[in-house]
Amino acid sequence: MRTDLFDFDLPDDRIALQPVSPRDAARLLVVRAARRVFDRTWARKEGIAEHPTSGV
């Protein structure tokens, strides 16, 4: 795995210092293999995980 692919600038003002309330209002950034990007809240996380198709 190339760890340099995870290098990016993240401004300090975009880092949460306190947990959100209610906790299930936390936001997730979802990136699909087809380069589709969208966001969801933790409360709406169902259906985000892609299932492997290799059958292994």
ChimeraX commands (.cxc) that place a marker at each C-alpha (Angstrom):
marker #1 position 0.00,0.00,0.00 radius 0.5
marker #1 position 1.32,3.42,-0.92 radius 0.5
marker #1 position 0.97,5.58,2.17 radius 0.5
marker #1 position 1.81,8.73,0.16 radius 0.5
marker #1 position -1.69,8.49,-1.31 radius 0.5
marker #1 position -2.99,9.48,2.12 radius 0.5
marker #1 position -0.99,12.73,2.30 radius 0.5
marker #1 position -3.15,15.83,2.02 radius 0.5
marker #1 position -3.55,19.26,3.57 radius 0.5
marker #1 position -6.17,19.52,6.28 radius 0.5
marker #1 position -6.73,23.00,7.69 radius 0.5
marker #1 position -6.79,23.14,11.50 radius 0.5
marker #1 position -10.28,24.67,11.46 radius 0.5
marker #1 position -11.63,21.49,9.79 radius 0.5
marker #1 position -10.54,19.20,12.64 radius 0.5
marker #1 position -13.18,18.53,15.30 radius 0.5
marker #1 position -11.99,19.32,18.81 radius 0.5
marker #1 position -15.19,18.15,20.51 radius 0.5
marker #1 position -17.56,15.33,19.55 radius 0.5
marker #1 position -20.78,16.34,17.85 radius 0.5
marker #1 position -24.02,16.00,19.75 radius 0.5
marker #1 position -25.94,13.85,19.16 radius 0.5
marker #1 position -23.15,11.44,18.22 radius 0.5
marker #1 position -25.03,9.93,15.27 radius 0.5
marker #1 position -24.94,13.39,13.63 radius 0.5
marker #1 position -21.22,12.84,12.91 radius 0.5
marker #1 position -20.44,13.20,9.22 radius 0.5
marker #1 position -18.70,10.66,7.00 radius 0.5
marker #1 position -16.98,11.29,3.68 radius 0.5
marker #1 position -17.56,8.36,1.32 radius 0.5
marker #1 position -15.31,7.82,-1.71 radius 0.5
marker #1 position -16.27,5.14,-4.21 radius 0.5
marker #1 position -13.86,3.35,-6.54 radius 0.5
marker #1 position -15.49,5.13,-9.49 radius 0.5
marker #1 position -14.29,8.41,-7.87 radius 0.5
marker #1 position -17.79,9.30,-6.73 radius 0.5
marker #1 position -17.64,11.28,-3.50 radius 0.5
marker #1 position -20.52,12.06,-1.15 radius 0.5
marker #1 position -21.17,12.60,2.53 radius 0.5
marker #1 position -23.55,11.03,5.00 radius 0.5
marker #1 position -24.25,11.23,8.68 radius 0.5
marker #1 position -23.49,8.27,10.92 radius 0.5
marker #1 position -27.25,7.86,11.42 radius 0.5
marker #1 position -27.57,7.21,7.64 radius 0.5
marker #1 position -24.57,4.85,7.32 radius 0.5
marker #1 position -26.54,1.84,6.07 radius 0.5
marker #1 position -25.61,0.85,2.55 radius 0.5
marker #1 position -22.26,2.65,2.55 radius 0.5
marker #1 position -20.01,-0.40,2.90 radius 0.5
marker #1 position -19.27,-2.07,-0.40 radius 0.5
marker #1 position -19.35,-5.84,-0.33 radius 0.5
marker #1 position -16.45,-7.76,-1.88 radius 0.5
marker #1 position -17.30,-9.47,-5.16 radius 0.5
marker #1 position -14.30,-11.82,-5.27 radius 0.5
marker #1 position -16.10,-14.57,-3.36 radius 0.5
marker #1 position -13.08,-15.10,-1.12 radius 0.5
marker link #1:1,2 radius 0.2
marker link #1:2,3 radius 0.2
marker link #1:3,4 radius 0.2
marker link #1:4,5 radius 0.2
marker link #1:5,6 radius 0.2
marker link #1:6,7 radius 0.2
marker link #1:7,8 radius 0.2
marker link #1:8,9 radius 0.2
marker link #1:9,10 radius 0.2
marker link #1:10,11 radius 0.2
marker link #1:11,12 radius 0.2
marker link #1:12,13 radius 0.2
marker link #1:13,14 radius 0.2
marker link #1:14,15 radius 0.2
marker link #1:15,16 radius 0.2
marker link #1:16,17 radius 0.2
marker link #1:17,18 radius 0.2
marker link #1:18,19 radius 0.2
marker link #1:19,20 radius 0.2
marker link #1:20,21 radius 0.2
marker link #1:21,22 radius 0.2
marker link #1:22,23 radius 0.2
marker link #1:23,24 radius 0.2
marker link #1:24,25 radius 0.2
marker link #1:25,26 radius 0.2
marker link #1:26,27 radius 0.2
marker link #1:27,28 radius 0.2
marker link #1:28,29 radius 0.2
marker link #1:29,30 radius 0.2
marker link #1:30,31 radius 0.2
marker link #1:31,32 radius 0.2
marker link #1:32,33 radius 0.2
marker link #1:33,34 radius 0.2
marker link #1:34,35 radius 0.2
marker link #1:35,36 radius 0.2
marker link #1:36,37 radius 0.2
marker link #1:37,38 radius 0.2
marker link #1:38,39 radius 0.2
marker link #1:39,40 radius 0.2
marker link #1:40,41 radius 0.2
marker link #1:41,42 radius 0.2
marker link #1:42,43 radius 0.2
marker link #1:43,44 radius 0.2
marker link #1:44,45 radius 0.2
marker link #1:45,46 radius 0.2
marker link #1:46,47 radius 0.2
marker link #1:47,48 radius 0.2
marker link #1:48,49 radius 0.2
marker link #1:49,50 radius 0.2
marker link #1:50,51 radius 0.2
marker link #1:51,52 radius 0.2
marker link #1:52,53 radius 0.2
marker link #1:53,54 radius 0.2
marker link #1:54,55 radius 0.2
marker link #1:55,56 radius 0.2
view
